[in-house]
Amino acid sequence: MLKSCALWVNRLLWATVISVLLLLAAYVSLGRYYIGYVEQYQQQLVAQITRLTDLPLSIDRLYGRWSKLAPVLTLENLSVYSSEGGPETVLSIDNISFKIDILGSLIKRSVQVQHLYIDGVKCRLLETSQGRWQLAGYPTTVSYTHLRAHET
Protein backbone atom coordinates (compact mmCIF):
# COMPACT_ATOMS: atom_id res chain seq x y z
CA MET A 1 0.00 0.00 0.00
CA LEU A 2 2.77 2.46 0.95
CA LYS A 3 4.74 1.54 -2.16
CA SER A 4 1.80 2.22 -4.48
CA CYS A 5 1.11 5.55 -2.75
CA ALA A 6 4.77 6.58 -3.15
CA LEU A 7 4.65 5.55 -6.82
CA TRP A 8 1.50 7.64 -7.33
CA VAL A 9 3.09 10.71 -5.65
CA ASN A 10 6.24 10.24 -7.74
CA ARG A 11 4.19 10.17 -10.97
CA LEU A 12 2.19 13.21 -9.86
CA LEU A 13 5.38 15.18 -9.14
CA TRP A 14 6.90 14.25 -12.51
CA ALA A 15 3.68 15.17 -14.31
CA THR A 16 3.64 18.53 -12.51
CA VAL A 17 7.29 19.26 -13.34
CA ILE A 18 6.83 18.33 -16.99
CA SER A 19 3.63 20.41 -17.23
CA VAL A 20 5.34 23.47 -15.72
CA LEU A 21 8.29 23.09 -18.11
CA LEU A 22 5.97 22.78 -21.11
CA LEU A 23 3.99 25.86 -20.05
CA LEU A 24 7.21 27.81 -19.53
CA ALA A 25 8.52 26.74 -22.95
CA ALA A 26 5.23 27.76 -24.59
CA TYR A 27 5.30 31.14 -22.79
CA VAL A 28 8.87 31.88 -23.92
CA SER A 29 8.22 30.69 -27.48
CA LEU A 30 5.07 32.78 -27.86
CA GLY A 31 6.76 35.77 -26.23
CA ARG A 32 9.76 35.60 -28.53
CA TYR A 33 7.49 35.25 -31.54
CA TYR A 34 5.05 38.06 -30.74
CA ILE A 35 7.49 40.63 -29.30
CA GLY A 36 8.59 41.38 -32.86
CA TYR A 37 5.10 42.71 -33.65
CA VAL A 38 5.37 45.57 -31.15
CA GLU A 39 6.91 47.82 -33.79
CA GLN A 40 3.83 47.41 -36.01
CA TYR A 41 1.64 48.87 -33.25
CA GLN A 42 3.84 51.90 -32.58
CA GLN A 43 1.21 54.48 -33.53
CA GLN A 44 -1.45 52.91 -31.32
CA LEU A 45 0.97 52.53 -28.40
CA VAL A 46 2.19 56.13 -28.68
CA ALA A 47 -1.42 57.32 -28.80
CA GLN A 48 -2.17 55.29 -25.66
CA ILE A 49 0.89 56.69 -23.85
CA THR A 50 -0.13 60.22 -24.86
CA ARG A 51 -3.67 59.63 -23.62
CA LEU A 52 -2.51 58.19 -20.28
CA THR A 53 0.12 60.84 -19.56
CA ASP A 54 -1.62 63.79 -21.23
CA LEU A 55 1.76 64.87 -22.63
CA PRO A 56 2.33 65.92 -26.26
CA LEU A 57 5.10 63.56 -27.34
CA SER A 58 6.55 61.69 -30.26
CA ILE A 59 8.69 58.59 -30.54
CA ASP A 60 10.82 57.84 -33.61
CA ARG A 61 10.95 54.10 -33.00
CA LEU A 62 9.39 51.69 -30.55
CA TYR A 63 10.37 48.03 -30.61
CA GLY A 64 10.59 45.01 -28.38
CA ARG A 65 12.95 42.16 -27.72
CA TRP A 66 13.02 39.21 -25.37
CA SER A 67 15.50 38.91 -22.51
CA LYS A 68 15.54 35.71 -20.48
CA LEU A 69 11.92 35.31 -19.35
CA ALA A 70 10.62 38.85 -19.90
CA PRO A 71 9.93 41.33 -22.69
CA VAL A 72 12.03 44.48 -23.03
CA LEU A 73 10.52 47.51 -24.75
CA THR A 74 12.73 50.23 -26.20
CA LEU A 75 11.74 53.74 -27.22
CA GLU A 76 14.20 55.65 -29.39
CA ASN A 77 14.26 59.43 -29.69
CA LEU A 78 11.41 60.31 -27.36
CA SER A 79 10.47 64.00 -27.54
CA VAL A 80 8.09 65.80 -25.19
CA TYR A 81 6.78 69.11 -26.48
CA SER A 82 5.68 72.24 -24.68
CA SER A 83 2.26 71.97 -23.06
CA GLU A 84 1.32 75.23 -24.76
CA GLY A 85 1.05 73.35 -28.04
CA GLY A 86 4.13 74.78 -29.69
CA PRO A 87 6.69 72.77 -31.63
CA GLU A 88 9.33 73.46 -28.97
CA THR A 89 10.91 70.29 -27.55
CA VAL A 90 11.33 70.62 -23.79
CA LEU A 91 12.52 67.08 -23.11
CA SER A 92 14.27 64.62 -25.39
CA ILE A 93 15.62 61.19 -24.56
CA ASP A 94 17.74 59.22 -27.00
CA ASN A 95 16.92 55.79 -25.64
CA ILE A 96 14.61 54.34 -22.99
CA SER A 97 14.49 50.59 -22.38
CA PHE A 98 12.42 48.88 -19.75
CA LYS A 99 12.05 45.25 -18.83
CA ILE A 100 8.55 44.28 -17.78
CA ASP A 101 8.06 42.21 -14.64
CA ILE A 102 5.49 39.70 -15.91
CA LEU A 103 4.78 37.96 -12.59
CA GLY A 104 4.50 41.25 -10.70
CA SER A 105 2.26 42.68 -13.43
CA LEU A 106 -0.05 39.69 -13.23
CA ILE A 107 -0.23 39.88 -9.44
CA LYS A 108 -0.84 43.65 -9.30
CA ARG A 109 -2.93 43.72 -12.50
CA SER A 110 -0.97 46.68 -13.87
CA VAL A 111 2.30 46.97 -15.75
CA GLN A 112 5.28 46.66 -13.41
CA VAL A 113 8.75 47.63 -14.61
CA GLN A 114 11.62 45.45 -13.45
CA HIS A 115 14.53 47.42 -14.98
CA LEU A 116 14.61 50.89 -16.50
CA TYR A 117 17.49 52.24 -18.60
CA ILE A 118 17.56 55.85 -19.81
CA ASP A 119 20.29 57.27 -22.05
CA GLY A 120 20.83 60.71 -23.55
CA VAL A 121 18.47 63.01 -21.64
CA LYS A 122 18.25 66.65 -22.74
CA CYS A 123 15.75 69.02 -21.18
CA ARG A 124 14.93 72.70 -20.85
CA LEU A 125 14.52 73.71 -17.22
CA LEU A 126 13.45 77.06 -15.87
CA GLU A 127 14.02 78.39 -12.39
CA THR A 128 10.89 79.86 -10.84
CA SER A 129 10.77 82.94 -8.60
CA GLN A 130 10.56 80.60 -5.55
CA GLY A 131 13.88 78.99 -6.53
CA ARG A 132 12.29 75.78 -7.80
CA TRP A 133 13.01 74.14 -11.12
CA GLN A 134 10.40 73.17 -13.65
CA LEU A 135 10.28 71.78 -17.15
CA ALA A 136 9.90 74.69 -19.57
CA GLY A 137 6.29 75.06 -20.67
CA TYR A 138 4.87 73.09 -17.72
CA PRO A 139 3.50 74.33 -14.40
CA THR A 140 5.43 73.82 -11.16
CA THR A 141 2.69 71.75 -9.58
CA VAL A 142 1.52 68.74 -11.53
CA SER A 143 -1.48 66.58 -10.74
CA TYR A 144 -1.25 62.89 -11.53
CA THR A 145 -4.85 62.05 -10.67
CA HIS A 146 -5.53 61.13 -14.30
CA LEU A 147 -2.84 58.43 -14.05
CA ARG A 148 -4.27 56.98 -10.85
CA ALA A 149 -7.72 56.74 -12.39
CA HIS A 150 -6.36 54.41 -15.09
CA GLU A 151 -4.55 52.14 -12.61
CA THR A 152 -7.72 50.78 -11.02
N, C-alpha and C positions, 0 to 999 in steps of 0.2 A: 504494500500500500504506500509506504513512504517513498519507495523507489519510483513508482508511477507518478506520484505527486511531484517529486523532484524533476522527473523527465518532462512533465507538463509545464512546470515553471521555467525550465531551461528552454523549451520550445517557444514559450510566450516571450521570454526575454530576447531570444534571437529574432523572432518575428518583429518585435518592437524596434530593435536596433536596425534591422534591415529596412523597415518602413520609414523610420526617421531619416536614414541615409538616402533612400529613394526620394523622399519629399525634399530634402536639402538639395540633392542633385537636380531635381526638377526646378526648384526655386532659382538656383544659380543659372541653369541653362536658359530658362525663360527671361531672367533678368539680363543676362548678357545679350540675348537676342533682341529684346525690346528696348534696351537703353539707347540703341542706335537711332531709334525713331524720335527721340526727344527733339532733335534739331528740326524735324519737319513740323513740329508744333510750336516753334519759337514765337510766332506772332500771337497765338492764343495765350501762351504762358506769359509773355510780356504784358499783354492786356490784363491778364489776371493779377499780375504783380502790381501794375499801375492802379488797378481798381482797389486792391487790398491796402496799398500804402498811400494812395491818393497823391502820389508824386509824379510829375511829368518826367518820364525817363525814356531812354532808348538803350538798346543792347545790340551791338554789331553781330555777335554770334553767341548762341546758347547751345551747348551740346552735353552729352552725358557719356560716361564710361563706367566700367565696373571695376571695383577694387575689393578683392577678397570676397566678402559676403554682402557688400553694400554698394548702392549706386553713388556715383560722384557726379554732381552737376557743375558745369563751368560756364561762367558768363564772361565774355571778353568785351572790353571797351564799353563799360557801363557809363552812361552819362545821365546826370540829374540836372534838369533845367530849372531856371528861376520860377518860383511859384507865381510870379506876376505874368506868366505866359510868354515871356520873351525868349529869344533863341539863345540867351546867355547860359553857358554851362557853368554851374556853381560847384559841381562835384563830378569828378571823373575817376574811374578805377579801371586800370588796364586788365586785371584778371581777378575774378573771385571764383574760388572752388569750394564746394562744401559737400561733405560726405554725410549722407542721411542715415540716421540711426533707425533701422527698420523695426527692431523689437521695441524700442522706446516709443516710436511713432504709433505702433499698433496698440501699445498699452495706454498711451495718453490720448490716442485718437486725434492727434495733430502732428504735423511734421516736426521732428526733432533732429537737430543738426549735431552730428558727432564731432566733426572737425571742420574748421573754417579757415581758409587761406585767402588773404587779400594781398595783392601786389600792385604797386604803382598808383597810389592815391594822390590826387591833386584836387585841392578845394579852395574856394574863395571864402575867407572868413572876414567878418567885420567885428570890430570891438564896439560894444554899445556904450552909452553914456554911464551906465552902472559898472563898467569894467568887465562885463561878461562878453563872451565870444558867441557868435552865431553864424550860421551858414548864410551867405549873402542871398537876399531875396526871400528869406524865411523868418518868421517871428521868433523871438527869444523863447517864448513858452509854446510848447507843442503838445497837443492832446492826442493820445493814442487810443481813445475810446473806440474809434472805428476798427482798430485792429482787434481789440478784445471782443468785440461783438462777433467777429468772424471765427474766433477760436472755439466758441461753444457750439 
